[in-house]
């Protein structure tokens, strides 16, 4: 039946080619649309995985309402006021560290400072990060150098933006030849920056500015109470730009070890909000970063922290929202592609009905020599399936070529804007197999009426047909 169907299609080459072309265009449009939606979803999922967001949680003190804002709902002031205040202290960190599946807990310690390097300086935020984080994103993908190896290290890891702020552009070996250095901007090989000395300038209270006279406290001047301290350090590594899908877990410009952070003189608060916090000065933290061993521990740890009365935020919830949005988006794209395939199905129906009109006498001869209605139907089904199969194969090839061309144009535009290249189209195995199978099924559905009509042909009348 398959060989007979292919021979019958080969008789009218032009008509078969045009019908096959319609199916090819329909499957090409459908597959390219679906690959675009699948590619966007894959990019988001890969970004979550690359930034280790499936295994990380952010914990906030209760009563702050921050976790609700992060999840997209803004609580009323009355709801926040009714919540009991539970602060993030060292004892809370110890309790969370003992939960099953918890690998590491990092308090959010930010120190305002300035960095001095090569007679230039800029304001930065120092963030305390343990040396254990060297094996986890984003610290395991440094632009150059290495993460410090001990919690008492006097080395630092700086972001690339910090160097740009002091008019220094690190140049990699594979980068294009840099422009000539100007008075403001200089280009330096990235390896020449590793191990270089720098200074971290922090501010702290100076008690010597306060004097006691006649039982009263005398303060000569407000600025005399503040004193700058410079801590010598060396650059151990340089971090590239990184994105955590709009939620920056590590917001520091310069990463420092816990020992270095504790040894630096500093103020007891980072902002005016800390002054208004009644728990300031009691070893409290604004938030905690928690990393679990595996993504299957994320939900149990999240529920355990919520049972402690603390606020917790997980990007897994955001991912589920992204998936729902992408499902709607893919459905719309698939509907547009299905319209083109529906038009191709009409072409299949037209081709096969014309084939029946041309082969009525042949059908009568087949019936007169013993062919059953079932055999006649299967003969036309074989023709429709053949058109659908080859249309699906050629349609995938067409869709792939179209998406490669579109992706090349996008990459050229991103390169002109100095952005990282991205592949917006993705063809998973289920899309490849599903497109061919869907093409065959649509073609078979289009051949139902012509096949049934051919099976009902009266052999006596067919043999008399001219």
DRENMITI-575219 format. One record per residue (C-alpha): residue in one letter; z, x, y. Coordinates in steps of 0.25 Angstrom, whole numbers, plus 2048, in hexadecimal, padded with zeros to 3 digits. Example, Ala and Ser with C-alpha at 12.3 -4.5 7.8 and 13.67 -1.06 7.14 Angstrom:
REM residues 2
A81F8317EES81D8377FC
***
This chain:
REM residues 466
X800800800X80380B80AX7F6812807X7EE805808X7F6802815X7F281081BX7E380E817X7E380181DX7E880782AX7DE81282AX7D380882AX7D5805838X7D981283EX7D980F84DX7E180284BX7EB809843X7EC81484CX7EF80B858X7F9803850X80081084CX7FF81585AX80780985FX81280B854X81281A858X814817867X81F80C863X82781585AX825821864X82B818870X836813867X83A821861X83A82886FX84281D875X84C81E86AX84C82D86AX85082D879X85C824877X86082C86BX85E839872X86783487EX872830874X87183D86CX873845879X87F83D87DX88583F86FX88284E86FX88885087CX895849877X89585286BX89185F873X89D85C87CX8A6859871X8A984B876X8AA845869X8B784D866X8BE84C873X8C784387BX8CD843889X8DB83E88AX8E1839897X8EF83589BX8F2826899X8F281D8A6X8E78268ADX8DB81C8A9X8D28288A8X8CE82689AX8CA81889DX8C181D8A9X8BB8278A0X8B781C896X8B18148A1X8BB8098A4X8C480A8B0X8D28058AEX8D97FD8BAX8E58038C1X8EE7F98BBX8EA7FD8ADX8EC80C8B0X8FA8098B6X8FE8018AAX8FB80D8A0X90781689DX9058258A2X90482F897X90283D89CX8FA848895X905853892X90685E888X90D85587FX90284C87FX8F885787CX90185B870X90184D86BX8F284C86CX8F0859865X8F7855859X8EE849857X8E584A84AX8D784F84EX8DB85585BX8D686385DX8D986786BX8DF861877X8DD866885X8E4862892X8DC86189EX8E186C8A7X8D886F8B3X8DC87A8BDX8D587A8CBX8D18888CEX8C68918D4X8BE89B8CCX8BA8A98D2X8AE8B08CCX8A68BC8D2X8AB8B98E0X8A88AB8DFX8B189F8DDX8B18908DBX8BB8858D8X8BC8818C9X8C58798C0X8CC8818B5X8CE8798A8X8D787E89DX8D087E88FX8D6884882X8CE88F87BX8CD88686FX8C287E877X8B888A875X8B3883868X8B087686EX8A6870878X8A3873883X8AA881882X8A3885876X89688587DX89888F888X88C893891X8918A2890X89D8A988BX8A88A4882X8B589B884X8C28A2885X8C88A4878X8D78A387BX8E0899883X8E68A488BX8D98AA88FX8D68AF89DX8C78AB89CX8C089F8A1X8B489689EX8AC8928AAX8A28878ABX89488B8B0X8968828BCX8A188B8C1X8988978C2X88D88E8C9X89888A8D3X89A8998D7X88B89B8D7X8898A28CAX87F89E8C0X8818A38B2X8738A78ABX8718A689CX8688AF895X85E8A4892X85E89E8A0X8528A08A8X8528AC8B2X85C8A88BDX8588A88CCX85C8B48D4X86A8B48D8X86D8AF8E6X8798B28F0X8808A58EBX87B8A48DCX87B8AF8D2X8768AF8C4X87D8B68B9X87B8B88AAX8858AF8A3X88B8BA89BX88E8C28A7X8988B88ABX8A08B889EX8AD8C089FX8AC8C18AEX8B98C08B6X8BD8B48BFX8C88AE8C6X8CF8A18C5X8D689D8D2X8E18928D1X8EB88D8DBX8FA88B8D9X9068888E1X90D8958E7X91C8928E7X91E89E8F1X9188958FCX92488D8FBX931892902X93F88C903X94688C910X953885914X95287C907X94487790BX93687A905X92D88190FX91E88190CX91788A916X909884913X90287C908X8F8886904X902891903X90888A8F7X8FA88B8EFX8F68998EAX8E989D8E3X8EA8A58D6X8DE8AC8CFX8DE8AD8C0X8D48B88BBX8CB8B38AFX8BE8B68A8X8B38AD8A5X8B28AB896X8A68A1896X89D89889EX89B88989BX88E88289DX88D8748A3X89386A89AX89385A89AX89D851892X895845894X89B8428A2X8AA84589DX8AE8538A0X8B9857897X8BA86589CX8B88648ABX8BD8728AEX8B487C8B5X8BB8888AEX8C28888A1X8CF89089FX8D8893894X8E688C893X8ED899895X8E589C8A2X8E788E8A7X8F688F8A6X8F789D8ACX8EF8998B9X8F78958C5X8F38878C9X8F887A8CFX8FE86F8C7X8F48658CAX8E58648CBX8E38588D4X8EA84E8DDX8EB8458D1X8F484E8CAX8FD84E8D5X8FE83F8D4X9018408C5X90F83F8C2X90E8478B5X9088538BCX91085F8B9X91485A8ABX9098618A4X9008558A4X8F18558A3X8E684C8A8X8DF84B89BX8DE85288DX8D1856886X8D3853877X8C985886CX8C985385EX8C585A852X8BA85084EX8B4844854X8BA83B84AX8C883E850X8C483A85EX8C782B85CX8D582D855X8D983785FX8D582E86AX8DD822865X8E982B862X8E9830871X8E7821876X8F381D86EX8FB828875X8F8820882X8EE82A888X8E182888DX8D582E885X8C682F887X8BC83387DX8AD83487FX8AB82E871X8AD820878X8A2824883X899828877X89A81A871X89681487FX88A81E880X88581A872X88580B875X87E80E882X87381687BX87280C870X86E80287BX86580C881X85E80F874X85C800871X8557FF87EX84C80B87BX84980686DX8457F8873X83B7FF87CX835807870X8357FB867X82C7F3870X8217FE86FX8237FD85FX8227EE860X8157EF867X8107F885CX8157EE851X80C7E4857X8017EE856X8047F0847X8037E0845X7F67E084CX7F07EB844X7F47E6837X7EF7D783AX7E27DD83EX7E27E5831X7E47D8829X7D97D1830X7D07DC82CX7D57DD81EX7D67CF819X7CA7D180FX7D17DD80AX7DE7D6809X7D77CB801X7D17D57F7X7DF7DB7F5X7E57CE7F2X7DA7CA7E8X7DC7D77E0X7EB7D47DFX7F27D97EBX7FE7D07EEX8037CB7FCX80E7D67FBX8047E17F9X7FC7DC805X8097DC80EX80D7EA809X7FF7EF80CX8007EB81BX80F7EF81BX80A7FD817X8007FD823X80B7F982DX815803827X80B80E828X80980B837X81880B839X81B818832X810820838X813819846X82281D844X81E82C841X81482D84DX81E825856X82982F853X82083B856X81B834863X82A831867X82E83F865X82284586DX82683B879X83483F878X83184E878X82984C884X83384488CX83E84E888X83685A88CX83485389AX84385189BX84685F897X83D8648A2X84485C8ACX8528608A8X84E86F8A8X84986D8B6X8568678BAX85E8738B2X8638698A8X86686B89AX85A865891X85D859889X85685287EX856843881X84E83F874X85383F866X84C83B859X85783A84EX853838840X856829840X84D82784CX84182E845X843826838X84781983FX83A81A847X83181B83BX838811833X83880783FX82A809841X827806833X8307F9833X8297F4840X81C7F683AX81F7EF82EX8257E4836X8187E383EX8107E3831X8187D782BX80F7CC831X8017D382EX8067D681FX80A7C881DX7FD7C3823X7F57CC81AX7FD7C880DX7FA7B9810X7EA7BB810X7E37B2806X7DB7BB7FDX7D07B07FCX7CE7AF80BX7D07BE80CX7C47C1803X7BB7B780BX7BF7BE818X7B47C581F
***
